[in-house]
Amino acid sequence: MALPLKRIHMNTMQQKLSISKNEFDINTIINMLKEKDDITKNHSIMVGVYAKKFGEKLGFSSDDLQELEYAGIVHDIGKIIIPDEILLKKSKLINNEYEIMKRHSLAGYKILKEMKAPRSLLPYVLYHHERIDGKGYPLGLREREIPYKVRLFSICDAYEAMTGDRPYKVALSKQEALERLRLGAGSQFDQELVGLFIRLCF
């Protein structure tokens, strides 16, 4: 599938930060996220932990487990181009701010390609905000158009986001987050995978 990539502009500091080595290294990614903000870094690491745990419960191979762990770390790397006043805003984003925030998926895809990241990681970065009902972004994929492991991964990403503190919200309890996953099953999330996540991981 040809991807309708838009030109992504970075300022000089961000460009130097993201592609100075022009090679992929997971510790470089962690340092890039840390340089941006600790919230994004910690979220990314924890998503990798949850995704790997879910994969273990599903009997995935060791290679797939490492892929899921690394996917967690890299999936939000595009947020390094998002202005701090939007990324760390303490109130709800207005429409144009949300449109800027949505650019992080495409930006992350571009950054990882420039860093020569493993191709297996690119779908997680590009598709982790797609939805089963086709109302996600950036491409509006639906159902099985979204790769299986990305559908699994998106559940872990959402769970961590809901249960972690953010400048604009208080963390939900485990029970509240799992209930929201149940409510989103079949529309935002893969219904079968939500059931497996809740049953196997909690």
Secondary structure in CASP SS format (residue, H / E / C, confidence):
PFRMAT SS
TARGET T0000
AUTHOR 0000-0000-0000
METHOD secondary structure of the structure
MODEL  1
M C 1.00
A C 1.00
L C 1.00
P C 1.00
L C 1.00
K C 1.00
R C 1.00
I C 1.00
H C 1.00
M C 1.00
N C 1.00
T H 1.00
M H 1.00
Q H 1.00
Q H 1.00
K H 1.00
L H 1.00
S H 1.00
I H 1.00
S C 1.00
K C 1.00
N C 1.00
E C 1.00
F C 1.00
D C 1.00
I H 1.00
N H 1.00
T H 1.00
I H 1.00
I H 1.00
N H 1.00
M H 1.00
L H 1.00
K H 1.00
E H 1.00
K H 1.00
D C 1.00
D H 1.00
I H 1.00
T H 1.00
K H 1.00
N H 1.00
H H 1.00
S H 1.00
I H 1.00
M H 1.00
V H 1.00
G H 1.00
V H 1.00
Y H 1.00
A H 1.00
K H 1.00
K H 1.00
F H 1.00
G H 1.00
E H 1.00
K H 1.00
L C 1.00
G C 1.00
F C 1.00
S C 1.00
S H 1.00
D H 1.00
D H 1.00
L H 1.00
Q H 1.00
E H 1.00
L H 1.00
E H 1.00
Y H 1.00
A H 1.00
G H 1.00
I H 1.00
V H 1.00
H C 1.00
D C 1.00
I H 1.00
G H 1.00
K H 1.00
I H 1.00
I H 1.00
I C 1.00
P C 1.00
D H 1.00
E H 1.00
I H 1.00
L H 1.00
L C 1.00
K C 1.00
K C 1.00
S C 1.00
K C 1.00
L C 1.00
I C 1.00
N H 1.00
N H 1.00
E H 1.00
Y H 1.00
E H 1.00
I H 1.00
M H 1.00
K C 1.00
R C 1.00
H H 1.00
S H 1.00
L H 1.00
A H 1.00
G H 1.00
Y H 1.00
K H 1.00
I H 1.00
L H 1.00
K H 1.00
E H 1.00
M C 1.00
K C 1.00
A C 1.00
P C 1.00
R H 1.00
S H 1.00
L H 1.00
L H 1.00
P H 1.00
Y H 1.00
V H 1.00
L H 1.00
Y H 1.00
H C 1.00
H C 1.00
E C 1.00
R C 1.00
I C 1.00
D C 1.00
G C 1.00
K C 1.00
G C 1.00
Y C 1.00
P C 1.00
L C 1.00
G C 1.00
L C 1.00
R C 1.00
E H 1.00
R H 1.00
E H 1.00
I C 1.00
P C 1.00
Y H 1.00
K H 1.00
V H 1.00
R H 1.00
L H 1.00
F H 1.00
S H 1.00
I H 1.00
C H 1.00
D H 1.00
A H 1.00
Y H 1.00
E H 1.00
A H 1.00
M H 1.00
T H 1.00
G C 1.00
D C 1.00
R E 1.00
P C 1.00
Y C 1.00
K E 1.00
V C 1.00
A C 1.00
L C 1.00
S C 1.00
K H 1.00
Q H 1.00
E H 1.00
A H 1.00
L H 1.00
E H 1.00
R H 1.00
L H 1.00
R H 1.00
L H 1.00
G H 1.00
A E 1.00
G C 1.00
S C 1.00
Q C 1.00
F E 1.00
D C 1.00
Q H 1.00
E H 1.00
L H 1.00
V H 1.00
G H 1.00
L H 1.00
F H 1.00
I H 1.00
R H 1.00
L H 1.00
C H 1.00
F C 1.00
END
